[in-house]
Amino acid sequence: MNDITIKNLYNLKETIASKLFDGATYPWEVLPKISEFIKELGKSLNKDEYEEKYENVWIAKSAKVAPTASITGPAIIGKNAEIRHCAFIRGNAIVGENSVVGNSTELKNVVLFNNVQVPHYNYVGDSILGYKSHMGAGSITSNVKSDKKLVVVKDGDKLYETGLKKFGCMIGDNVEVGCGSVLNPGSVICKNTNIYPLSSVRGVVAENSIYKNQGEIANKK
């Protein structure tokens, strides 16, 4: 059984949203709290560093936002972040410092830690992406089961009832997701792991591993 607690997956020093995780054990517990947290945090941001561009949308003055990007609140765009052409931020989104949200990438109800890259045609919904994680072109999180049932996280024989209908993926620090991969509802990718391109990921993937397919997961040497 893998350690999929917040403290093992994420370096909370690498996000403006560290207090969001207070009192929680597993990262998906905070998904329903993101919206209200942003609204409260936004009010306390340093006005020398952040500007409320629209209602409940705070953007760091050092961030680069393309004029064609669409940002709906509540949202916080961190220092030196880059929001590129035709990015679509649908709300309830925290984009960490030095992060990149690229062309035609869509975000909804997410926390991106610092230095995260979702640069090319990604969909990220109801998910948390750890420090320096990267999603290759066309890789997405699938956040609703086809049968519309509540999401259960499966780690071998261990089952975690989340009580959530919408749950994409919990991606740990320093994870690399290959191009064209689908991260299915309730997936958890532990830190320092690589996902091969065109993968379909389900359940928990151990830290420091290389995911080739569901039946072939190698340890990093």
N, C-alpha and C positions, 0 to 999 in steps of 0.2 A: 504494500500500500504506500502511496506517495504522500508527501507532505504538501498539501495544496492550501495551506493557510496563507493569509495575507503576508505575515511576517516572513514566510519562506519564499514567496513568489516575487515580492516587490521591495525595492528600496524606497521607503516613504520619504526620504530626504530629497528625492528627485521628482516631487510633484507639489504644486501649490495646493493640492487637494488632500494633503495628509490627514487633516482633521476629519475628513469625510469617513475615514476608516475607523475612527475611534469607536470602541465597543463592539466591533465586528470581528468575527473569526475567519470567515470565508469571504472572498472578494465579491461574489454575487449578491451578498446581503446588502450592499450599498447601492445597487442599481436603482431601486425605487426612490432613493434619497437625493439623486444627483441634481434634479431640477431645483429643489428648494435650497440645497446647499449653495448652488451657484448664485442664486438671488441674494443670499445673505453674504457670501464671500465678496461678491462684486461691490457691495456697498462699502466694504472696508479697504478696498484696494487703494494704493497710493495714487492720488490724482496727478502727481508729477510723472508717473510711469504708465498709467492706464487712463483711457478715455471711454466713457459710456457713449458709444457711437449711435446706438439705437436703444430702445427700451430693453433693459436686461441683457445688453450685449456690450461687454467690456473688452477692448482691444488694446494691447500694449502699444505704446507709441513707437516702439522699436520694431514692431511686427510689420511684415510686408503682406498686404492683402490686395490681390488683383481686383480691379474694378468690376470684373465679370463674376466674381465669387458671390454666392448667396449665403448670408448668415442670418439665421433666425434665433432669437433668444429663447430661453436663457443660454448664454454662452460666454466663455472667457477664452480669449486668444492670448497666449503667453508671450513673454519677451522674445524677440528675435525669431518668432515663428514665421513660417511662410505659408500663406494660403494662396494657391495658384489658380490659374484660369479655370473658371467654371466649376470650382469646388462648391459643394452643396452641403452646408451645415444646417441640419433641420431643427436643432435645438437640443437642450440638455447636454451640451458638449463642453468639455474642458480640453483645450489644446495646449500641451506643455511647452515650455521654453525650448527654442531651437528645433521645434518639430516642423514637419512638412506635411501639408495636406494638398494633394496634387490634383491634376486635371481630372475632372469628372468624378472625383472621390466624394462619397456621401457619408456623413456622420450623423448618428442619432443616438442619444442617451449613452454617451461614452466618456471615459476619462483616458486621455493620452498623456502618459508621463512625459518627462523631458526627453528631447532627442529621439522622439518616435518618428518614423517615416511611413506614411501611407500615400505614396507619391503618384500612383498611376491606376486609375480606374478601379478603386477599391470601394467596397461597401462595408462599413463597420457600424454595427448596431448593437445596442445593449451589451457592451463589451468593455473591458479594461485592458489597455495595452501598456506593458511595463517599460521601464527605462531602456532606451536604445533598441527597442524592438522594431522590426521592419517587416512590412508586408509587400511581397513582390507584386508586379503588375498583374491586375486582374484577380488577385486573391480576395476572397470575401468571407465575412461571417454570415452564416445562416442562423437567424435568431428566432424562428418559429417552427415548431415541428409540423410535419404535413398533416398529422392527425389532430393538431391543435391542443394536445394534452400538455399538462404541466411538465416542465423540463426536469429531468433527473440526471445528476452527474454520476457517471459510472467509472469507478476505478477498480477494475477486476471484479471481485465479488462484493465490494463495498459500494453502496448506493447512498447518494446524498439527495434528499428531497428538497428542492429549492423553493417550491411554491410559486414559481414564476412561469408565466406563459411565454414571455419573451426573454431570451437569454442567448447571447451569441457565443462569445469565447472569452475566457480569461487567459491572457497571454502574459507570461512572466518576463522578467528583465532579460535583455540580450537574446531574444528569440528571433530567428530568421524564418519567415514563411515564404516558400517558393512560389513562383508565378503560377497563376491559374488554380490555386488550391481553394478548397471549400472547407471551412471550419464549421462543422455541424453544431446544432444547438446543444449547449451543455458541455462543450469541449473545454478542456483546461490544458494549456501547454506550459509545462514548467520551465524554469529559467535555463538559459544557455543551451537551448535546443534548436535544431535545424529541421525544417519540414521540407521534404523534396517537392519540386514543382509538380503540379497536377494531382496533388494528394487530396483524398477525402478523409478528413480527420474526425474521429468520434472518441468521446471519453477523455481520459487523462493520459497525457504523454509525459513520461518521466523527464526530469531535468538531465542536462548534459547528455542528450541522446540525439540520434539522427533517425528521423522517421522516414522510412522508404515507402512502406505501405502498411496496412493494418496488421499484417502478419510478420513484418520485418522491421524491427526497431533495433538499431545498434547503439552501443555506448560509444561516446566520443573517447578517443585515445589521447 
